[in-house]
Amino acid sequence: MNRIQKRKQAIKCLYASMALITLSIATFMMKLVMIVSAVTGIMFFLIYLHLSFKYWRCPSCGEQFPVVYSRMDQRTECWYCLESIIED
């Protein structure tokens, strides 16, 4: 699995965490649902942070890629050292 695919998974975790945290806010009258969705949303957000900081950097020079995903969507090389970021 290459870095672009891991970034797509991280973005999905971010969207899931936002949805779950919104659900926990919307269901404040149902305490169990609120707690479970809030904890799960926070866990998805932590997974997003882990994937972003660990895998969203160049394997050659170690520079962090831009946070905005659309800038890296079609790129196959690093912005800084021009080495390939696609791992076979």
FENFEN-V947065 format. One record per backbone hydrogen bond with DSSP energy under -1.0 kcal/mol. NH is the residue of the N-H (numbers start at 1). CO is the residue of the C=O. If there is no record, write none. Layout:
# FENFEN-V947065
NH_CO / NH_CO
This chain:
# FENFEN-V947065
6_2 / 7_3 / 8_4 / 9_5 / 10_6 / 11_7 / 12_8 / 13_9 / 14_10 / 15_11 / 16_12 / 17_13 / 18_14 / 19_15 / 20_16 / 21_17 / 22_18 / 23_19 / 24_20 / 25_21 / 26_22 / 27_23 / 34_30 / 35_31 / 36_32 / 37_33 / 38_34 / 39_35 / 40_36 / 41_37 / 42_38 / 43_39 / 44_40 / 45_41 / 46_42 / 47_43 / 48_44 / 49_45 / 50_46 / 51_47 / 52_48 / 53_49 / 54_50 / 55_51 / 56_52 / 58_63 / 62_58 / 65_56 / 72_69 / 78_83 / 85_76
